[in-house]
Amino acid sequence: MSKIIELFGKGTHNRSVDWQGVIGAQRCAYTNKRCYKVRKSNPDISIGTCSVLYGKVPEPVIICPVRLIERRQIFTDCFHLLTTHEPGNELHIIPEVSIPGGSVDYFLVSVKDGKVKDFVAIELQTLDTTGTVWPERQRMLETLGISRSDSAEESNKTFGMNWKMTAKTILVQMHHKVQTFEHLNKKLVLVVQDKLLSYMTKEFKFDHLETPALIGDSMHLHAYKMDNAGAGDYKISMSSRLSTDADGIGMFLGLQAEARVELEQILIGLQTKLSDRTLFQAVGTPDSLV
């Protein structure tokens, strides 16, 4: 039995879905665009995996951040953080905005007469996988009676969850970004699945966070759980809200921990680029410098 429980935003156990059409269209149900997760070996094929079953006791785990924008509930749950929003103002959702030190996935913006009056920054984080989900995906297509272009369903290759680096990386990023928003007296919200939050609370110092969240804090953490929606589908719903400030984010890791994480990020970035082309050559011009 395949561990893939959602493809292209559809529950794989929902037999009323036109799976032939869904797989052929490769369209994400949440963006109404082609799924951006493509095979490296064949960019014409979108993988489409939203969530999987994982763990000793298999439970739904979201592996695509776009999955979190279902019904736009995560944005609705941030309305109260627009503290200067007024009735009559328009609400806008703006994706991928650059800020000092990086970019933010979404901004929820209050607008009046074409001018920005208030905003909340929203960052999404789901579990990064290790290995490959492709064989599991192909096994699911086989179960659904969909023809396949390879025999990957016979492969014994599998996937895992990169809990440690996912958690550390996003906390370091939040530590950098929240200082900007705190200086501006604005809010930054990190949206995660409850499974990731549970891991974070075990691995990092979380007992200083406010639960439930305080509206005056600059950093908010919204966790969502996967509920059975019936007919083989799932939906997300809020599980918990926590909050802190820039100093609180720093306490998660400590200065030494932060340095270690940044070093790990650099090493991973370098490691993935190593090849014969990057090998130092004492004579001539290496291909990597041309």
Summary of the structure (lengths in Angstrom):
residues: 290
radius of gyration: 21.1
end to end distance: 48.9
largest distance: 69.1
contacts: 830
relative contact order: 0.12
helix: 35%
strand: 31%
